[in-house]
Amino acid sequence: MRVLVVEDHVRLANSVARVLRREGMAVDVAYDGTAALDRAVGVDYDVVVLDRDLPGVPGDEVCRWLMREPRRTRVLMLTAAGTIAERVQGLTIGADDYLPKPFAYPELVARIRALGRRSQPAVPPVLVHGDLALDSARRVATRAGTRLALNPKELAVLEYLLAARGRVVSAEELLERVWDEAADPFTTTVKATMNRLRSKLGEPPVIETVPRAGYRI
């Protein structure tokens, strides 16, 4: 899942990004509304976590711009203002969900995952292929009933491939949807992660390499 965190309090923005990355999400960060729009022009984000009180372009305007675009991006609006009237106003301009500050990180993660599921074609909560299963909510993958020791990035790659339901997924698509803007497109990071994942999945192999096209399960 590709997420954009828009928050002008740098420490909070970076803290949120660290938590989400530990959950296997690809996270970009913008510290004002102008930077948020610049990033959103070039990347089709699944979820934008948007602070309402931003310098430059206000959060409300960023939200309105996102809603005008023909994309499936979902918006989770954050604000220190927590009255019912202000929440209703935030939802009225197009936000999909609203979370007042201060918030608990587990709730933030749960809400982002729920919105991420709405931004993509419907998939079951547990993805299954043969004896391989991945519980998206619990972030647990098993094979033949045995839990797999996958790190967050390996788990995210496996989840994306399973959700593709046999479609060939290119390395470029994986780099865009599972990694963030810090990833170097000229590195072998996708190939290296795929090799580790295959090793951990064991035999018989479930990930196929399609020459000059990508990978599929």
PyRosetta script that sets phi, psi and omega in degrees:
from pyrosetta import init, pose_from_sequence

init()
pose = pose_from_sequence("MRVLVVEDHVRLANSVARVLRREGMAVDVAYDGTAALDRAVGVDYDVVVLDRDLPGVPGDEVCRWLMREPRRTRVLMLTAAGTIAERVQGLTIGADDYLPKPFAYPELVARIRALGRRSQPAVPPVLVHGDLALDSARRVATRAGTRLALNPKELAVLEYLLAARGRVVSAEELLERVWDEAADPFTTTVKATMNRLRSKLGEPPVIETVPRAGYRI")
pose.set_psi(1, 132.6)
pose.set_omega(1, -179.9)
pose.set_phi(2, -101.0)
pose.set_psi(2, 123.8)
pose.set_omega(2, -174.0)
pose.set_phi(3, -125.8)
pose.set_psi(3, 139.6)
pose.set_omega(3, 172.0)
pose.set_phi(4, -111.4)
pose.set_psi(4, 123.5)
pose.set_omega(4, 176.2)
pose.set_phi(5, -101.5)
pose.set_psi(5, 120.5)
pose.set_omega(5, -179.4)
pose.set_phi(6, -116.3)
pose.set_psi(6, 108.0)
pose.set_omega(6, -174.7)
pose.set_phi(7, -156.1)
pose.set_psi(7, 127.4)
pose.set_omega(7, -176.1)
pose.set_phi(8, -81.4)
pose.set_psi(8, -15.2)
pose.set_omega(8, 173.6)
pose.set_phi(9, -83.1)
pose.set_psi(9, 106.0)
pose.set_omega(9, -169.1)
pose.set_phi(10, -59.2)
pose.set_psi(10, -44.4)
pose.set_omega(10, -177.6)
pose.set_phi(11, -63.7)
pose.set_psi(11, -41.0)
pose.set_omega(11, 179.0)
pose.set_phi(12, -67.0)
pose.set_psi(12, -43.9)
pose.set_omega(12, 179.7)
pose.set_phi(13, -59.3)
pose.set_psi(13, -46.0)
pose.set_omega(13, -178.7)
pose.set_phi(14, -68.4)
pose.set_psi(14, -34.6)
pose.set_omega(14, 177.7)
pose.set_phi(15, -65.4)
pose.set_psi(15, -45.0)
pose.set_omega(15, 177.5)
pose.set_phi(16, -60.7)
pose.set_psi(16, -43.7)
pose.set_omega(16, -179.7)
pose.set_phi(17, -61.1)
pose.set_psi(17, -41.9)
pose.set_omega(17, 179.7)
pose.set_phi(18, -62.6)
pose.set_psi(18, -43.5)
pose.set_omega(18, -179.9)
pose.set_phi(19, -62.2)
pose.set_psi(19, -45.5)
pose.set_omega(19, -177.6)
pose.set_phi(20, -68.1)
pose.set_psi(20, -36.6)
pose.set_omega(20, 177.6)
pose.set_phi(21, -65.9)
pose.set_psi(21, -35.4)
pose.set_omega(21, 176.3)
pose.set_phi(22, -65.0)
pose.set_psi(22, -22.7)
pose.set_omega(22, 177.4)
pose.set_phi(23, -87.1)
pose.set_psi(23, 5.5)
pose.set_omega(23, 176.8)
pose.set_phi(24, 88.3)
pose.set_psi(24, 8.8)
pose.set_omega(24, -180.0)
pose.set_phi(25, -86.7)
pose.set_psi(25, 151.1)
pose.set_omega(25, 172.5)
pose.set_phi(26, -90.6)
pose.set_psi(26, 119.1)
pose.set_omega(26, -168.9)
pose.set_phi(27, -124.5)
pose.set_psi(27, 126.3)
pose.set_omega(27, 168.6)
pose.set_phi(28, -107.1)
pose.set_psi(28, 156.0)
pose.set_omega(28, -176.5)
pose.set_phi(29, -128.6)
pose.set_psi(29, 136.4)
pose.set_omega(29, 172.0)
pose.set_phi(30, -128.6)
pose.set_psi(30, 139.3)
pose.set_omega(30, -175.9)
pose.set_phi(31, -102.0)
pose.set_psi(31, 1.5)
pose.set_omega(31, 174.7)
pose.set_phi(32, -155.4)
pose.set_psi(32, 169.5)
pose.set_omega(32, -175.5)
pose.set_phi(33, -66.7)
pose.set_psi(33, -34.4)
pose.set_omega(33, 179.4)
pose.set_phi(34, -63.7)
pose.set_psi(34, -47.0)
pose.set_omega(34, 178.2)
pose.set_phi(35, -63.8)
pose.set_psi(35, -35.4)
pose.set_omega(35, 178.7)
pose.set_phi(36, -62.1)
pose.set_psi(36, -44.8)
pose.set_omega(36, 179.6)
pose.set_phi(37, -65.9)
pose.set_psi(37, -38.6)
pose.set_omega(37, 178.2)
pose.set_phi(38, -59.4)
pose.set_psi(38, -43.0)
pose.set_omega(38, -179.7)
pose.set_phi(39, -71.5)
pose.set_psi(39, -39.8)
pose.set_omega(39, -176.4)
pose.set_phi(40, -68.2)
pose.set_psi(40, -24.1)
pose.set_omega(40, 177.6)
pose.set_phi(41, -64.3)
pose.set_psi(41, -38.4)
pose.set_omega(41, -173.4)
pose.set_phi(42, -97.5)
pose.set_psi(42, -12.2)
pose.set_omega(42, -175.1)
pose.set_phi(43, -129.5)
pose.set_psi(43, 134.1)
pose.set_omega(43, 177.0)
pose.set_phi(44, -90.2)
pose.set_psi(44, 89.3)
pose.set_omega(44, -176.2)
pose.set_phi(45, -74.9)
pose.set_psi(45, 146.1)
pose.set_omega(45, 173.1)
pose.set_phi(46, -73.6)
pose.set_psi(46, -44.9)
pose.set_omega(46, -178.6)
pose.set_phi(47, -138.5)
pose.set_psi(47, 137.9)
pose.set_omega(47, 171.0)
pose.set_phi(48, -113.9)
pose.set_psi(48, 119.9)
pose.set_omega(48, 174.6)
pose.set_phi(49, -91.2)
pose.set_psi(49, 109.7)
pose.set_omega(49, -164.4)
pose.set_phi(50, -120.0)
pose.set_psi(50, 116.0)
pose.set_omega(50, 172.0)
pose.set_phi(51, -71.7)
pose.set_psi(51, 135.6)
pose.set_omega(51, -176.6)
pose.set_phi(52, -77.0)
pose.set_psi(52, -32.6)
pose.set_omega(52, -175.0)
pose.set_phi(53, -98.8)
pose.set_psi(53, 85.5)
pose.set_omega(53, -176.3)
pose.set_phi(54, -113.1)
pose.set_psi(54, 147.9)
pose.set_omega(54, 170.1)
pose.set_phi(55, -73.6)
pose.set_psi(55, 159.7)
pose.set_omega(55, -179.3)
pose.set_phi(56, 74.2)
pose.set_psi(56, -119.5)
pose.set_omega(56, 177.5)
pose.set_phi(57, -78.5)
pose.set_psi(57, 120.0)
pose.set_omega(57, -177.6)
pose.set_phi(58, -63.7)
pose.set_psi(58, 156.7)
pose.set_omega(58, 178.9)
pose.set_phi(59, -58.1)
pose.set_psi(59, -36.8)
pose.set_omega(59, 178.9)
pose.set_phi(60, -60.4)
pose.set_psi(60, -40.3)
pose.set_omega(60, -179.9)
pose.set_phi(61, -70.2)
pose.set_psi(61, -38.1)
pose.set_omega(61, 176.1)
pose.set_phi(62, -60.6)
pose.set_psi(62, -43.5)
pose.set_omega(62, 179.5)
pose.set_phi(63, -62.3)
pose.set_psi(63, -44.6)
pose.set_omega(63, 179.9)
pose.set_phi(64, -62.0)
pose.set_psi(64, -39.9)
pose.set_omega(64, 178.7)
pose.set_phi(65, -63.4)
pose.set_psi(65, -44.1)
pose.set_omega(65, 179.5)
pose.set_phi(66, -61.5)
pose.set_psi(66, -37.5)
pose.set_omega(66, -178.9)
pose.set_phi(67, -71.4)
pose.set_psi(67, -23.4)
pose.set_omega(67, 179.1)
pose.set_phi(68, -79.1)
pose.set_psi(68, -19.5)
pose.set_omega(68, -176.2)
pose.set_phi(69, -80.6)
pose.set_psi(69, 144.3)
pose.set_omega(69, 178.8)
pose.set_phi(70, -79.4)
pose.set_psi(70, 71.9)
pose.set_omega(70, -177.8)
pose.set_phi(71, -143.1)
pose.set_psi(71, 170.8)
pose.set_omega(71, -176.1)
pose.set_phi(72, -101.5)
pose.set_psi(72, 15.7)
pose.set_omega(72, -178.3)
pose.set_phi(73, -59.2)
pose.set_psi(73, 133.7)
pose.set_omega(73, 175.4)
pose.set_phi(74, -104.1)
pose.set_psi(74, 145.7)
pose.set_omega(74, -175.8)
pose.set_phi(75, -117.4)
pose.set_psi(75, 124.1)
pose.set_omega(75, 171.4)
pose.set_phi(76, -107.4)
pose.set_psi(76, 112.9)
pose.set_omega(76, -175.3)
pose.set_phi(77, -92.5)
pose.set_psi(77, 135.0)
pose.set_omega(77, 177.1)
pose.set_phi(78, -112.8)
pose.set_psi(78, 143.5)
pose.set_omega(78, 174.4)
pose.set_phi(79, -162.7)
pose.set_psi(79, 153.3)
pose.set_omega(79, 175.3)
pose.set_phi(80, -77.6)
pose.set_psi(80, -16.3)
pose.set_omega(80, 179.5)
pose.set_phi(81, -86.0)
pose.set_psi(81, 120.5)
pose.set_omega(81, -172.8)
pose.set_phi(82, -120.5)
pose.set_psi(82, 19.6)
pose.set_omega(82, 179.1)
pose.set_phi(83, -72.4)
pose.set_psi(83, 157.8)
pose.set_omega(83, -179.2)
pose.set_phi(84, -61.6)
pose.set_psi(84, -41.8)
pose.set_omega(84, -178.5)
pose.set_phi(85, -60.7)
pose.set_psi(85, -40.1)
pose.set_omega(85, -179.3)
pose.set_phi(86, -71.0)
pose.set_psi(86, -35.5)
pose.set_omega(86, 176.7)
pose.set_phi(87, -65.6)
pose.set_psi(87, -43.5)
pose.set_omega(87, 179.1)
pose.set_phi(88, -61.0)
pose.set_psi(88, -41.5)
pose.set_omega(88, 179.9)
pose.set_phi(89, -63.2)
pose.set_psi(89, -41.4)
pose.set_omega(89, 178.7)
pose.set_phi(90, -62.0)
pose.set_psi(90, -40.8)
pose.set_omega(90, 178.4)
pose.set_phi(91, -70.1)
pose.set_psi(91, -32.8)
pose.set_omega(91, -178.8)
pose.set_phi(92, -64.9)
pose.set_psi(92, -34.9)
pose.set_omega(92, -178.0)
pose.set_phi(93, -80.6)
pose.set_psi(93, -3.0)
pose.set_omega(93, 173.2)
pose.set_phi(94, 127.0)
pose.set_psi(94, -7.4)
pose.set_omega(94, 179.0)
pose.set_phi(95, -63.5)
pose.set_psi(95, 144.2)
pose.set_omega(95, -179.9)
pose.set_phi(96, -87.6)
pose.set_psi(96, -24.0)
pose.set_omega(96, 179.5)
pose.set_phi(97, -154.5)
pose.set_psi(97, 165.5)
pose.set_omega(97, -172.1)
pose.set_phi(98, -142.8)
pose.set_psi(98, 128.3)
pose.set_omega(98, -179.2)
pose.set_phi(99, -132.9)
pose.set_psi(99, 115.0)
pose.set_omega(99, 179.9)
pose.set_phi(100, -76.6)
pose.set_psi(100, 150.0)
pose.set_omega(100, 173.1)
pose.set_phi(101, -87.4)
pose.set_psi(101, 148.4)
pose.set_omega(101, -7.6)
pose.set_phi(102, -74.9)
pose.set_psi(102, 155.1)
pose.set_omega(102, -178.4)
pose.set_phi(103, -130.0)
pose.set_psi(103, 161.0)
pose.set_omega(103, 176.6)
pose.set_phi(104, -91.9)
pose.set_psi(104, 135.7)
pose.set_omega(104, -177.5)
pose.set_phi(105, -59.9)
pose.set_psi(105, -40.8)
pose.set_omega(105, 178.1)
pose.set_phi(106, -58.7)
pose.set_psi(106, -37.7)
pose.set_omega(106, 177.7)
pose.set_phi(107, -68.2)
pose.set_psi(107, -41.2)
pose.set_omega(107, 178.4)
pose.set_phi(108, -59.4)
pose.set_psi(108, -46.5)
pose.set_omega(108, 180.0)
pose.set_phi(109, -61.0)
pose.set_psi(109, -44.6)
pose.set_omega(109, -178.8)
pose.set_phi(110, -62.5)
pose.set_psi(110, -41.9)
pose.set_omega(110, -179.4)
pose.set_phi(111, -67.6)
pose.set_psi(111, -39.2)
pose.set_omega(111, 178.2)
pose.set_phi(112, -64.6)
pose.set_psi(112, -42.5)
pose.set_omega(112, 178.7)
pose.set_phi(113, -62.9)
pose.set_psi(113, -40.5)
pose.set_omega(113, 179.1)
pose.set_phi(114, -63.2)
pose.set_psi(114, -42.7)
pose.set_omega(114, 178.8)
pose.set_phi(115, -68.2)
pose.set_psi(115, -37.7)
pose.set_omega(115, 178.9)
pose.set_phi(116, -61.1)
pose.set_psi(116, -37.2)
pose.set_omega(116, 177.7)
pose.set_phi(117, -66.1)
pose.set_psi(117, -32.8)
pose.set_omega(117, 179.5)
pose.set_phi(118, -75.3)
pose.set_psi(118, -22.4)
pose.set_omega(118, -177.8)
pose.set_phi(119, -81.4)
pose.set_psi(119, -13.0)
pose.set_omega(119, -177.8)
pose.set_phi(120, -118.1)
pose.set_psi(120, 162.6)
pose.set_omega(120, 173.8)
pose.set_phi(121, -54.3)
pose.set_psi(121, 143.8)
pose.set_omega(121, -174.1)
pose.set_phi(122, -58.4)
pose.set_psi(122, 131.7)
pose.set_omega(122, 174.3)
pose.set_phi(123, -129.9)
pose.set_psi(123, 152.5)
pose.set_omega(123, 179.8)
pose.set_phi(124, -67.3)
pose.set_psi(124, 155.0)
pose.set_omega(124, -179.5)
pose.set_phi(125, -64.2)
pose.set_psi(125, -28.3)
pose.set_omega(125, 175.3)
pose.set_phi(126, -117.3)
pose.set_psi(126, 118.2)
pose.set_omega(126, -179.9)
pose.set_phi(127, -90.2)
pose.set_psi(127, 129.9)
pose.set_omega(127, -173.7)
pose.set_phi(128, -130.1)
pose.set_psi(128, 137.1)
pose.set_omega(128, 171.0)
pose.set_phi(129, -142.6)
pose.set_psi(129, 107.1)
pose.set_omega(129, -176.4)
pose.set_phi(130, 60.1)
pose.set_psi(130, -125.7)
pose.set_omega(130, 179.8)
pose.set_phi(131, -91.5)
pose.set_psi(131, 9.3)
pose.set_omega(131, 179.6)
pose.set_phi(132, -100.5)
pose.set_psi(132, 131.0)
pose.set_omega(132, -179.9)
pose.set_phi(133, -138.5)
pose.set_psi(133, 143.5)
pose.set_omega(133, 177.6)
pose.set_phi(134, -133.4)
pose.set_psi(134, 119.3)
pose.set_omega(134, 176.7)
pose.set_phi(135, -91.1)
pose.set_psi(135, 106.5)
pose.set_omega(135, -174.4)
pose.set_phi(136, -64.8)
pose.set_psi(136, -36.6)
pose.set_omega(136, -178.0)
pose.set_phi(137, -71.1)
pose.set_psi(137, -43.0)
pose.set_omega(137, -177.9)
pose.set_phi(138, -84.8)
pose.set_psi(138, -11.4)
pose.set_omega(138, -177.9)
pose.set_phi(139, 57.6)
pose.set_psi(139, 48.9)
pose.set_omega(139, -178.5)
pose.set_phi(140, -129.7)
pose.set_psi(140, 132.2)
pose.set_omega(140, 174.3)
pose.set_phi(141, -118.2)
pose.set_psi(141, 140.2)
pose.set_omega(141, 179.1)
pose.set_phi(142, -133.0)
pose.set_psi(142, 154.3)
pose.set_omega(142, 171.7)
pose.set_phi(143, -135.3)
pose.set_psi(143, 125.2)
pose.set_omega(143, -175.9)
pose.set_phi(144, 53.8)
pose.set_psi(144, 36.1)
pose.set_omega(144, 177.4)
pose.set_phi(145, 84.2)
pose.set_psi(145, -5.5)
pose.set_omega(145, -178.6)
pose.set_phi(146, -100.1)
pose.set_psi(146, 129.8)
pose.set_omega(146, -179.4)
pose.set_phi(147, -68.6)
pose.set_psi(147, 136.9)
pose.set_omega(147, -179.7)
pose.set_phi(148, -93.9)
pose.set_psi(148, 137.4)
pose.set_omega(148, -178.6)
pose.set_phi(149, -87.0)
pose.set_psi(149, 74.7)
pose.set_omega(149, -178.2)
pose.set_phi(150, -100.4)
pose.set_psi(150, 139.6)
pose.set_omega(150, 173.6)
pose.set_phi(151, -80.1)
pose.set_psi(151, 169.1)
pose.set_omega(151, -175.0)
pose.set_phi(152, -55.8)
pose.set_psi(152, -38.8)
pose.set_omega(152, -178.4)
pose.set_phi(153, -70.4)
pose.set_psi(153, -41.2)
pose.set_omega(153, 176.9)
pose.set_phi(154, -62.7)
pose.set_psi(154, -40.2)
pose.set_omega(154, 178.7)
pose.set_phi(155, -64.3)
pose.set_psi(155, -40.5)
pose.set_omega(155, -179.6)
pose.set_phi(156, -66.6)
pose.set_psi(156, -39.5)
pose.set_omega(156, 177.6)
pose.set_phi(157, -63.9)
pose.set_psi(157, -46.3)
pose.set_omega(157, 179.8)
pose.set_phi(158, -61.4)
pose.set_psi(158, -43.0)
pose.set_omega(158, 178.9)
pose.set_phi(159, -60.4)
pose.set_psi(159, -43.0)
pose.set_omega(159, -178.7)
pose.set_phi(160, -65.3)
pose.set_psi(160, -41.5)
pose.set_omega(160, 179.6)
pose.set_phi(161, -67.1)
pose.set_psi(161, -42.4)
pose.set_omega(161, 178.6)
pose.set_phi(162, -63.6)
pose.set_psi(162, -41.4)
pose.set_omega(162, -179.5)
pose.set_phi(163, -66.7)
pose.set_psi(163, -23.5)
pose.set_omega(163, 179.2)
pose.set_phi(164, -72.2)
pose.set_psi(164, -15.0)
pose.set_omega(164, 173.5)
pose.set_phi(165, 54.4)
pose.set_psi(165, 49.1)
pose.set_omega(165, 176.0)
pose.set_phi(166, 91.8)
pose.set_psi(166, -8.7)
pose.set_omega(166, 177.2)
pose.set_phi(167, -69.9)
pose.set_psi(167, 143.5)
pose.set_omega(167, 176.5)
pose.set_phi(168, -73.5)
pose.set_psi(168, 128.5)
pose.set_omega(168, -179.2)
pose.set_phi(169, -113.3)
pose.set_psi(169, 123.0)
pose.set_omega(169, -177.9)
pose.set_phi(170, -76.0)
pose.set_psi(170, 160.4)
pose.set_omega(170, 175.9)
pose.set_phi(171, -62.2)
pose.set_psi(171, -34.6)
pose.set_omega(171, 179.6)
pose.set_phi(172, -65.9)
pose.set_psi(172, -40.1)
pose.set_omega(172, 178.8)
pose.set_phi(173, -66.3)
pose.set_psi(173, -41.9)
pose.set_omega(173, 177.0)
pose.set_phi(174, -61.7)
pose.set_psi(174, -41.9)
pose.set_omega(174, -179.2)
pose.set_phi(175, -62.5)
pose.set_psi(175, -36.8)
pose.set_omega(175, -178.4)
pose.set_phi(176, -76.0)
pose.set_psi(176, -38.5)
pose.set_omega(176, -172.3)
pose.set_phi(177, -92.9)
pose.set_psi(177, -24.9)
pose.set_omega(177, -174.9)
pose.set_phi(178, -107.8)
pose.set_psi(178, -28.2)
pose.set_omega(178, 176.3)
pose.set_phi(179, -101.8)
pose.set_psi(179, 175.1)
pose.set_omega(179, -179.8)
pose.set_phi(180, -116.0)
pose.set_psi(180, -169.1)
pose.set_omega(180, -173.3)
pose.set_phi(181, -66.5)
pose.set_psi(181, -15.3)
pose.set_omega(181, 178.7)
pose.set_phi(182, -77.3)
pose.set_psi(182, -13.5)
pose.set_omega(182, -178.2)
pose.set_phi(183, -72.4)
pose.set_psi(183, 135.6)
pose.set_omega(183, 178.0)
pose.set_phi(184, -84.7)
pose.set_psi(184, 116.7)
pose.set_omega(184, -177.7)
pose.set_phi(185, -65.4)
pose.set_psi(185, -12.4)
pose.set_omega(185, -178.2)
pose.set_phi(186, -99.7)
pose.set_psi(186, 4.9)
pose.set_omega(186, 178.4)
pose.set_phi(187, -88.8)
pose.set_psi(187, 174.1)
pose.set_omega(187, 178.3)
pose.set_phi(188, -101.3)
pose.set_psi(188, 28.2)
pose.set_omega(188, -174.3)
pose.set_phi(189, -62.4)
pose.set_psi(189, -38.1)
pose.set_omega(189, 179.0)
pose.set_phi(190, -65.5)
pose.set_psi(190, -45.6)
pose.set_omega(190, -179.3)
pose.set_phi(191, -62.7)
pose.set_psi(191, -42.4)
pose.set_omega(191, -179.3)
pose.set_phi(192, -65.3)
pose.set_psi(192, -43.6)
pose.set_omega(192, 178.3)
pose.set_phi(193, -63.2)
pose.set_psi(193, -41.2)
pose.set_omega(193, 179.7)
pose.set_phi(194, -63.0)
pose.set_psi(194, -40.2)
pose.set_omega(194, 179.0)
pose.set_phi(195, -63.4)
pose.set_psi(195, -42.9)
pose.set_omega(195, 178.3)
pose.set_phi(196, -65.1)
pose.set_psi(196, -41.4)
pose.set_omega(196, -179.1)
pose.set_phi(197, -63.0)
pose.set_psi(197, -45.0)
pose.set_omega(197, 178.7)
pose.set_phi(198, -59.7)
pose.set_psi(198, -42.0)
pose.set_omega(198, 179.9)
pose.set_phi(199, -62.0)
pose.set_psi(199, -40.9)
pose.set_omega(199, -178.3)
pose.set_phi(200, -74.0)
pose.set_psi(200, -28.4)
pose.set_omega(200, 179.2)
pose.set_phi(201, -72.6)
pose.set_psi(201, -27.2)
pose.set_omega(201, 176.2)
pose.set_phi(202, 77.5)
pose.set_psi(202, -162.5)
pose.set_omega(202, -176.1)
pose.set_phi(203, -105.7)
pose.set_psi(203, 152.6)
pose.set_omega(203, -8.1)
pose.set_phi(204, -71.9)
pose.set_psi(204, 157.3)
pose.set_omega(204, -177.4)
pose.set_phi(205, -62.0)
pose.set_psi(205, 145.2)
pose.set_omega(205, 177.3)
pose.set_phi(206, -118.9)
pose.set_psi(206, -16.4)
pose.set_omega(206, 179.7)
pose.set_phi(207, -102.3)
pose.set_psi(207, 121.6)
pose.set_omega(207, -179.1)
pose.set_phi(208, -103.0)
pose.set_psi(208, 136.8)
pose.set_omega(208, 171.5)
pose.set_phi(209, -91.6)
pose.set_psi(209, 123.9)
pose.set_omega(209, 176.8)
pose.set_phi(210, -100.5)
pose.set_psi(210, 111.6)
pose.set_omega(210, -174.6)
pose.set_phi(211, -51.2)
pose.set_psi(211, 132.2)
pose.set_omega(211, 178.2)
pose.set_phi(212, 59.3)
pose.set_psi(212, 17.4)
pose.set_omega(212, -179.8)
pose.set_phi(213, -130.7)
pose.set_psi(213, -48.7)
pose.set_omega(213, -179.4)
pose.set_phi(214, 149.6)
pose.set_psi(214, -138.6)
pose.set_omega(214, -173.3)
pose.set_phi(215, -133.0)
pose.set_psi(215, 153.9)
pose.set_omega(215, 173.6)
pose.set_phi(216, -155.3)
pose.set_psi(216, 158.3)
pose.set_omega(216, 173.5)
pose.set_phi(217, -103.7)
pose.dump_pdb("model.pdb")
